């Protein structure tokens, strides 16, 4: 967490009193510079599109997990029991 805070936020001692939590001008939320496979697009617009796709995939996965839990709550059988 400290790495992310130092990467994205301006040091509190350097911010105006009426603007706490200022982001650095060159920081893009979600971009911590971790890209070992070199998949991050260079174009900022393409990066935003990929970022949106990842968020949508994560939301879909959460909905699927909620569906599994709802199914288990209604009939008392786990997901593996439904597959057999």
Residue frames relative to the residue before (quaternion, step in Angstrom):
aa qw qx qy qz dx dy dz
X 1.0000 0.0000 0.0000 0.0000 0.00 0.00 0.00
X 0.6353 0.5329 -0.3425 0.4417 3.56 1.00 -0.74
X 0.6168 0.5450 -0.3479 0.4489 3.59 1.00 -0.78
X 0.6712 0.4941 -0.2983 0.4651 3.58 0.91 -0.94
X 0.6471 0.5203 -0.3218 0.4548 3.58 0.99 -0.81
X 0.6860 0.4748 -0.2880 0.4701 3.57 0.93 -0.87
X 0.6503 0.5257 -0.3126 0.4507 3.59 1.08 -0.70
X 0.8162 0.3422 -0.1430 0.4430 3.58 0.87 -0.94
X 0.7813 0.3473 -0.1794 0.4866 3.58 1.00 -0.72
X 0.5151 -0.6124 0.5088 0.3175 3.51 -1.21 0.67
X 0.5762 -0.5896 0.4395 0.3565 3.57 -1.04 0.81
X 0.5180 -0.6778 0.4181 0.3121 3.63 -0.75 0.99
X 0.6297 0.5366 -0.3492 0.4399 3.61 1.09 -0.55
X 0.7133 0.4335 -0.2484 0.4915 3.61 1.25 -0.35
X 0.6045 0.5591 -0.3624 0.4367 3.61 1.25 0.08
X 0.5584 -0.5799 0.4594 0.3753 3.56 -1.17 0.50
X 0.6208 -0.5811 0.3845 0.3592 3.56 -1.12 0.65
X 0.7185 0.4371 -0.2482 0.4808 3.61 1.11 -0.64
X 0.7264 0.3719 -0.2370 0.5272 3.63 1.26 0.13
X 0.0638 0.8177 -0.5697 0.0523 3.61 0.54 1.06
X 0.8024 0.3049 -0.2110 0.4677 3.57 -1.13 0.57
X 0.2677 0.7797 -0.5246 0.2126 3.60 1.07 0.65
X 0.3594 -0.7090 0.5658 0.2192 3.56 -1.01 0.86
X 0.5379 -0.5989 0.4772 0.3526 3.54 -1.18 0.57
X 0.5973 -0.6130 0.3886 0.3413 3.57 -1.08 0.75
X 0.7468 0.3996 -0.2228 0.4826 3.59 1.00 -0.74
X 0.5500 0.6243 -0.3865 0.3980 3.62 1.27 0.14
X 0.1612 -0.7470 0.6388 0.0891 3.55 -1.02 0.91
X 0.4680 -0.6901 0.4586 0.3074 3.62 -0.58 1.05
X 0.7824 0.2917 -0.2488 0.4907 3.55 -0.89 1.02
X 0.6759 0.4577 -0.2925 0.4982 3.59 1.21 -0.29
X 0.0044 -0.8272 0.5599 -0.0473 3.56 -0.16 1.32
X 0.5804 -0.6164 0.3626 0.3897 3.56 1.27 0.15
X 0.5296 0.6120 -0.4231 0.4074 3.61 1.23 0.18
X 0.2876 0.7334 -0.5623 0.2513 3.56 -0.38 1.28
X 0.0479 -0.8606 0.5061 0.0300 3.61 0.54 1.13
X 0.7188 0.4298 -0.2588 0.4813 3.62 1.11 -0.52
X 0.4581 -0.7128 0.4304 0.3111 3.59 1.26 -0.03
X 0.3703 0.7618 -0.4603 0.2657 3.60 1.07 0.69
X 0.5419 0.6408 -0.4014 0.3671 3.59 1.20 -0.37
X 0.4064 -0.7153 0.5088 0.2536 3.59 -0.78 0.99
X 0.4946 -0.6603 0.4855 0.2894 3.57 -1.13 0.67
X 0.6464 0.5191 -0.3088 0.4661 3.57 1.10 -0.74
X 0.4664 -0.7053 0.4514 0.2851 3.64 -0.68 1.02
X 0.6439 0.5206 -0.3304 0.4530 3.61 1.00 -0.75
X 0.6514 0.5004 -0.3062 0.4811 3.57 1.01 -0.81
X 0.6148 0.5393 -0.3377 0.4660 3.59 1.11 -0.71
X 0.6506 0.5089 -0.3134 0.4684 3.60 0.95 -0.87
X 0.6406 0.5210 -0.3235 0.4622 3.58 1.03 -0.78
X 0.6596 0.4923 -0.3049 0.4792 3.59 0.96 -0.86
X 0.6252 0.5392 -0.3263 0.4604 3.57 1.04 -0.80
X 0.6552 0.5048 -0.3033 0.4731 3.59 0.98 -0.83
X 0.6389 0.5222 -0.3251 0.4619 3.58 0.98 -0.79
X 0.6494 0.5135 -0.3152 0.4640 3.58 0.97 -0.83
X 0.6432 0.5122 -0.3214 0.4697 3.59 0.99 -0.79
X 0.6659 0.4984 -0.3054 0.4635 3.57 0.94 -0.85
X 0.6374 0.5130 -0.3297 0.4710 3.61 1.02 -0.74
X 0.6416 0.5193 -0.3177 0.4666 3.58 1.02 -0.77
X 0.6520 0.5068 -0.3139 0.4686 3.58 0.97 -0.81
X 0.6372 0.5187 -0.3225 0.4700 3.57 1.01 -0.79
X 0.6409 0.5192 -0.3195 0.4664 3.59 1.00 -0.80
X 0.6443 0.5089 -0.3250 0.4693 3.61 1.01 -0.74
X 0.6349 0.5150 -0.3287 0.4730 3.59 1.03 -0.73
X 0.6397 0.5174 -0.3238 0.4671 3.58 1.01 -0.80
X 0.6519 0.5019 -0.3170 0.4718 3.59 0.95 -0.83
X 0.6354 0.5122 -0.3306 0.4739 3.59 1.02 -0.73
X 0.6220 0.5334 -0.3350 0.4652 3.59 1.08 -0.68
X 0.6286 0.5220 -0.3338 0.4700 3.58 1.00 -0.79
X 0.6750 0.4948 -0.2938 0.4618 3.57 0.91 -0.92
X 0.6489 0.5102 -0.3217 0.4639 3.59 0.97 -0.79
X 0.6433 0.5157 -0.3240 0.4639 3.57 0.97 -0.81
X 0.6651 0.4923 -0.3052 0.4713 3.57 0.94 -0.85
X 0.6523 0.5179 -0.3186 0.4525 3.59 1.02 -0.74
X 0.6938 0.4865 -0.2912 0.4440 3.61 1.02 -0.69
X 0.8247 0.2080 -0.1203 0.5119 3.62 0.87 -0.80
X 0.5004 -0.7070 0.3973 0.3031 3.59 1.25 0.06
X 0.6076 0.5334 -0.3579 0.4671 3.62 1.25 0.07
X 0.4556 -0.6873 0.5008 0.2632 3.55 -1.02 0.84
X 0.6963 -0.4827 0.3300 0.4164 3.55 -1.30 0.26
X 0.6421 0.5161 -0.3314 0.4600 3.60 1.00 -0.75
X 0.6362 0.5320 -0.3312 0.4500 3.60 1.00 -0.75
X 0.6354 0.5214 -0.3265 0.4668 3.59 1.10 -0.58
X 0.6708 0.5127 -0.3013 0.4431 3.58 1.10 -0.62
X 0.6872 0.4759 -0.2867 0.4680 3.61 1.16 -0.48
